[in-house]
Amino acid sequence: MTSPPARPENVRATSVTMIGSLAVRRGGTVLRAHQLGGPKPRQILEILLLNIGRPVSKDRLIDLLWGDTPPNEAVTSIESYVSVLRRHLQPGSGRHGPLGTTTGGYQIEASSVDLDLARFDALVLTAQHTNPTAAYPLLIDALSLITGPLLADELRPAWAQDERRRHAGAVTAARVQASVTAAATGRLPAAIHWANQALLDDPVNEAAWTALILALENSGQLTEGLRAFARCRSVLDRELGCAPSKTLCETHSRLLLATAYSQGGPSDAMSALLVLHDYLVSTVTGGARTQSTADATARAAVLAAERVLTSFIRRVNDSATSR
């Protein structure tokens, strides 16, 4: 049996971070964004890393680097930049390293590079296909990798901006998932924390609002849940011109009902007044909202609001007559 050719001794395992600032670690050497041979070699590395394990053609690299105005010797320039990049990534090893040549292009070997972005994606994907108990620690490991925006050193190219937006959406979704799995495993403070983190990313993310309000309800924080619903309704109306989902409205009704049988204060009464106000506006003005207020969810919210106000007014009267 023929043994595989020996690899040069100075080829070492390479780890790369792209989340936050770019850094390439090879043994005891750390290369930062400005130490990779210039902007174009660095950008080639970043594009290849975004496609780790998949070949990227020279034509694709030219399109991403120069768009509609490539230089006359674009292919020669790409080959020159890759040579510069190899001298920094795998000095003395030539083509024997993580940056390989494919037919008409180049590829970063996934087995040769520990990439934080790839680890994040793999952890989140695994968490999506397992039970909450096993998923939660995976999501925490994934979110611990988030030290900043993706490609924080690469602000101008359109391709970097697109990837940054995609990754930011994936991070927000992972935070929502962490909130949901935390709640499912009894970690209600953590569920509230991760939902709030997702809302810092995306204030109109209704899945995050749902996770937050449900966690507040389950932890017995009724007033905070009502306040969160009021904020959610205001944000969705202002930014998107829509109302909260049926699930959120049903949760709101439960919170109101629970508050009616507790010692809710003025803020709870105000939440009830807002529900009744919405009902009156929809009844008077008609239109799209009239039908929505006729369904079971809306009727339950109105009933709960009436009970909250009745309970609050009774307590006020009792307090006044006892003086």
C-alpha distance (Angstrom), angle and dihedral (degrees) to the residues before:
residue distance angle dihedral
M1 . . .
T2 3.79 . .
S3 3.79 115.2 .
P4 3.79 118.4 -132.5
P5 3.80 115.1 -103.0
A6 3.77 113.7 -86.8
R7 3.76 115.3 -106.4
P8 3.80 118.1 -128.0
E9 3.79 112.1 -89.7
N10 3.82 93.6 -123.4
V11 3.80 93.1 59.4
R12 3.81 104.2 103.2
A13 3.75 135.4 177.2
T14 3.81 110.2 -82.4
S15 3.79 127.9 -148.0
V16 3.78 122.9 -166.6
T17 3.79 133.5 -168.9
M18 3.80 119.1 -157.6
I19 3.79 98.1 160.8
G20 3.78 102.1 92.0
S21 3.80 113.7 -9.9
L22 3.79 119.7 4.5
A23 3.80 114.3 -108.0
V24 3.80 131.9 167.3
R25 3.81 116.9 -158.6
R26 3.79 120.8 -165.4
G27 3.76 113.6 170.2
G28 3.79 105.9 -54.0
T29 3.80 93.7 -17.9
V30 3.80 122.2 98.7
L31 3.79 120.0 -168.8
R32 3.80 118.9 -164.4
A33 3.79 128.0 -157.7
H34 3.81 93.2 -87.7
Q35 3.81 93.1 50.1
L36 3.80 100.0 65.0
G37 3.79 101.2 86.2
G38 3.79 101.6 -83.6
P39 3.82 139.0 -51.4
K40 3.81 98.7 -57.8
P41 3.84 97.5 48.6
R42 3.80 88.6 45.9
Q43 3.80 91.6 50.7
I44 3.79 91.4 48.7
L45 3.79 88.8 53.9
E46 3.80 91.3 49.1
I47 3.80 93.0 49.7
L48 3.80 91.2 48.8
L49 3.81 90.8 48.3
L50 3.80 91.3 50.8
N51 3.82 85.2 57.0
I52 3.79 96.3 38.6
G53 3.80 112.1 172.6
R54 3.81 92.3 16.2
P55 3.81 127.2 91.8
V56 3.80 118.6 -113.7
S57 3.80 116.5 -157.1
K58 3.77 123.8 -131.0
D59 3.80 88.5 -119.7
R60 3.80 90.1 57.1
L61 3.79 91.6 48.8
I62 3.80 90.7 50.1
D63 3.79 91.1 50.2
L64 3.80 92.9 50.5
L65 3.80 95.9 43.2
W66 3.82 99.6 44.2
G67 3.79 108.2 10.9
D68 3.80 113.0 -163.6
T69 3.81 94.8 -9.9
P70 3.82 108.7 59.5
P71 3.82 118.3 164.4
N72 3.80 119.4 -104.6
E73 3.79 92.2 -107.4
A74 3.81 95.6 42.4
V75 3.82 95.5 138.9
T76 3.80 91.9 49.3
S77 3.81 89.4 47.9
I78 3.82 91.6 51.5
E79 3.81 90.7 50.9
S80 3.80 90.7 48.6
Y81 3.81 92.5 49.2
V82 3.82 91.0 49.7
S83 3.81 89.9 51.8
V84 3.80 89.9 52.3
L85 3.78 90.4 47.5
R86 3.80 92.3 50.7
R87 3.80 91.4 52.4
H88 3.79 88.1 57.9
L89 3.81 99.0 39.1
Q90 3.80 100.3 39.7
P91 3.81 108.2 13.5
G92 3.78 114.4 -164.5
S93 3.79 92.1 7.0
G94 3.79 101.3 88.6
R95 3.77 107.8 -165.1
H96 3.81 93.4 -10.9
G97 3.77 100.7 102.5
P98 3.78 144.4 65.4
L99 3.81 93.3 -59.2
G100 3.78 103.5 76.2
T101 3.81 134.3 178.9
T102 3.79 120.7 -119.4
T103 3.79 131.6 -179.3
G104 3.79 103.8 -61.8
G105 3.78 95.0 -12.5
Y106 3.80 150.2 23.4
Q107 3.78 140.3 -86.2
I108 3.80 139.6 -165.6
E109 3.78 109.3 -133.0
A110 3.80 108.2 -125.2
S111 3.81 91.7 -151.5
S112 3.82 91.1 57.5
V113 3.81 99.7 49.5
D114 3.79 131.6 58.3
L115 3.82 100.9 -149.8
D116 3.81 120.2 -172.5
L117 3.81 92.7 -149.0
A118 3.81 91.2 54.3
R119 3.81 90.7 48.3
F120 3.81 91.2 50.5
D121 3.80 92.6 50.8
A122 3.81 92.8 45.5
L123 3.82 93.8 49.4
V124 3.80 92.8 48.7
L125 3.80 92.3 46.5
T126 3.81 91.8 50.4
A127 3.81 90.6 48.1
Q128 3.79 90.3 53.8
H129 3.79 90.5 59.4
T130 3.78 101.1 46.5
N131 3.79 139.2 65.2
P132 3.84 121.6 -80.3
T133 3.81 94.4 -105.4
A134 3.81 92.2 57.0
A135 3.80 94.3 34.2
Y136 3.79 98.6 57.1
P137 3.84 98.5 66.2
L138 3.81 89.7 44.2
L139 3.80 90.5 55.1
I140 3.80 91.7 46.8
D141 3.81 89.5 52.3
A142 3.81 89.9 49.4
L143 3.80 94.1 48.1
S144 3.81 91.4 47.8
L145 3.82 86.3 68.0
I146 3.82 91.5 62.6
T147 3.80 103.9 100.4
G148 3.81 95.8 148.3
P149 3.80 141.7 -34.6
L150 3.78 119.5 -39.9
L151 3.83 113.1 -90.6
A152 3.79 92.4 4.9
D153 3.83 90.2 174.9
E154 3.81 93.5 53.2
L155 3.79 105.4 68.2
R156 3.80 105.7 148.3
P157 3.85 112.3 49.3
A158 3.80 114.1 91.9
W159 3.81 92.2 -136.0
A160 3.82 90.4 56.6
Q161 3.80 91.5 49.1
D162 3.81 90.8 50.5
E163 3.80 92.3 50.5
R164 3.79 91.1 45.6
R165 3.82 91.0 54.5
R166 3.80 91.7 47.1
H167 3.78 92.2 50.3
A168 3.82 93.0 44.9
G169 3.81 88.5 55.6
A170 3.80 90.4 49.9
V171 3.82 90.9 50.8
T172 3.81 91.8 50.7
A173 3.81 90.6 48.8
A174 3.82 90.0 49.8
R175 3.82 90.3 52.1
V176 3.79 90.8 51.1
Q177 3.80 89.5 48.4
A178 3.81 90.0 49.1
S179 3.81 89.1 52.8
V180 3.80 92.6 49.9
T181 3.82 94.3 46.4
A182 3.81 91.2 45.0
A183 3.81 90.1 54.3
A184 3.81 91.0 46.4
T185 3.82 90.1 54.9
G186 3.81 96.0 45.4
R187 3.81 97.3 -101.2
L188 3.79 95.4 129.4
P189 3.85 98.3 160.6
A190 3.80 88.4 52.0
A191 3.81 90.3 47.2
I192 3.81 90.1 54.7
H193 3.81 91.4 46.2
W194 3.81 95.6 51.9
A195 3.79 93.4 44.5
N196 3.80 89.7 52.8
Q197 3.80 90.0 48.4
A198 3.80 90.2 53.1
L199 3.81 90.3 50.1
L200 3.80 90.5 52.8
D201 3.81 85.9 58.3
D202 3.79 96.1 43.2
P203 3.83 118.7 9.9
V204 3.83 92.7 -170.3
N205 3.80 95.3 52.3
E206 3.80 101.2 124.4
A207 3.81 93.3 -169.3
A208 3.81 88.3 59.6
W209 3.81 91.7 48.2
T210 3.79 89.7 49.8
A211 3.81 92.1 50.0
L212 3.81 91.3 48.1
I213 3.80 97.1 47.7
L214 3.81 93.6 44.5
A215 3.81 90.5 49.9
L216 3.81 90.8 49.8
E217 3.80 90.0 49.3
N218 3.79 93.5 48.9
S219 3.81 91.7 47.9
G220 3.81 91.0 53.2
Q221 3.80 94.9 -112.1
L222 3.79 93.7 136.2
T223 3.79 98.6 160.6
E224 3.81 91.9 47.1
G225 3.79 88.9 49.5
L226 3.81 91.1 53.2
R227 3.80 90.9 48.0
A228 3.80 91.0 49.5
F229 3.81 90.1 50.9
A230 3.82 90.4 51.0
R231 3.81 90.2 51.6
C232 3.81 90.8 46.7
R233 3.80 92.7 50.7
S234 3.80 91.6 48.2
V235 3.82 94.1 48.5
L236 3.80 94.8 46.2
D237 3.78 92.2 47.2
R238 3.81 93.7 47.0
E239 3.80 98.8 41.9
L240 3.81 103.6 30.3
G241 3.79 105.3 15.5
C242 3.80 92.6 -125.9
A243 3.79 139.6 111.4
P244 3.82 127.5 -117.6
S245 3.78 118.8 -83.1
K246 3.79 125.0 -91.2
T247 3.81 90.0 -103.8
L248 3.79 91.6 55.6
C249 3.79 92.6 45.3
E250 3.80 90.6 51.5
T251 3.80 89.8 49.9
H252 3.81 88.9 49.2
S253 3.82 90.1 53.5
R254 3.81 91.0 51.3
L255 3.80 90.9 49.5
L256 3.80 91.0 50.6
L257 3.78 92.3 48.6
A258 3.80 92.0 48.2
T259 3.80 89.3 48.8
A260 3.81 91.1 51.0
Y261 3.80 89.6 63.0
S262 3.80 94.0 43.4
Q263 3.77 131.7 64.2
G264 3.78 95.3 -88.2
G265 3.79 117.2 177.1
P266 3.80 136.2 -144.9
S267 3.81 93.9 -66.6
D268 3.80 90.3 59.1
A269 3.79 90.4 48.3
M270 3.80 88.6 51.5
S271 3.81 90.5 53.1
A272 3.79 88.7 52.2
L273 3.78 91.3 49.5
L274 3.80 89.9 53.1
V275 3.80 90.3 54.2
L276 3.79 91.8 50.4
H277 3.79 90.8 44.8
D278 3.81 91.1 54.5
Y279 3.78 89.9 49.1
L280 3.80 93.2 50.9
V281 3.82 92.6 46.3
S282 3.79 92.1 50.6
T283 3.80 91.7 47.0
V284 3.80 94.2 49.4
T285 3.82 98.4 41.0
G286 3.82 97.5 37.0
G287 3.81 114.3 -167.8
A288 3.78 126.0 110.2
R289 3.79 95.2 -18.9
T290 3.81 95.9 55.6
Q291 3.77 94.0 74.6
S292 3.79 93.9 44.7
T293 3.80 92.3 55.2
A294 3.80 90.3 54.8
D295 3.79 94.9 63.3
A296 3.79 124.7 95.7
T297 3.79 94.2 -101.6
A298 3.79 93.8 55.6
R299 3.82 93.0 44.8
A300 3.80 90.3 51.0
A301 3.81 90.6 50.9
V302 3.81 91.4 51.0
L303 3.79 92.1 47.9
A304 3.79 91.2 49.0
A305 3.80 91.2 48.0
E306 3.80 90.8 51.9
R307 3.79 90.6 52.4
V308 3.79 92.4 48.6
L309 3.80 91.7 52.2
T310 3.80 93.0 43.5
S311 3.80 90.9 51.2
F312 3.80 92.5 45.7
I313 3.81 94.0 48.0
R314 3.82 91.2 47.1
R315 3.80 90.7 53.6
V316 3.79 91.0 48.0
N317 3.82 90.8 50.8
D318 3.80 91.9 46.1
S319 3.79 90.0 51.2
A320 3.81 92.3 48.3
T321 3.82 95.2 48.5
S322 3.79 93.0 46.8
R323 3.81 92.4 60.8
